[in-house]
Amino acid sequence: MKVLLALILLVTCSACSGIQPWVKPYERQFLADPVMQFERDPVAGAYTEHVYQAREGARGGTGGGGVGCGCN
């Protein structure tokens, strides 16, 4: 039973490796459309975020993750 399961898993994984990406490299420019951004004006969004941080007395926690141990 384990051999059959391993064989099915191997066939499934090898079948996925040959798939070409749906989005070609020359088509990726259309995915970076300004309509897909969270904010219309990044400068106004940065100002609003700054005002929010000053009002709440807290900073951070809204961006992407970084690297390191997190002790800073």
N, C-alpha and C positions, 0 to 999 in steps of 0.2 A: 504494500500500500504506500509506504514512504517513497519507494523508488518511482512509482507511478506519479505521485504528487511532485517529486523533484523533476521528473521528465516534463510534466505539464508546465511547471514553473520555468524551466529552462527554455522550452519552446516559446512560451509567452514572452519572456524577456528578450529572446533573440529576434522575435518578430517585431518588437518595438524599436529595435536598434536601427533598422533600415528605413524608417519613416523619415521623409523629408519634411522640413518645417513648412507650415502652412503659409507663413508670411516670409516672402523672399526679402533678402537684404535691401534691394532697391525699392521695396514697398513699405519699409518701416518708417519712411519719412511721413507717410500719411497718418501713422499712429500718434505722432507728436503734434497733433492738431491743437491749437490754442483753446479750442472748445472743450477739450478734455482736461484742462487744468482745474484745480480746486478753486482758485481765486482768479478773478479777471485781471486785477492789478496787483502784481507782487509787491510793489512799493507800499501801496495802501494796506495790504495784508500784513506786511512786516510792521508797519506803524501800529496797526490795530493790535497785533500780538504784543508789541512793546507796551502799549497802554494797558492791556489786560494784565501783563506780568507786573507792571508797576502798581496797579490797583490791588491785585491780589497778594502782592508781596512774595511771589514765588516765581521761579524761573525754571525752564526746561520741562522735559516730559512730553513735549509735543512733536519733536523731530524724530529722525531715524535713529537707529541704534548705532553705537560706536563700538570701539574695541577697548580692551583693557579689563582690569579687575573690578572697576566700578567704585573704587575707594576714594575718588577725588570729590 
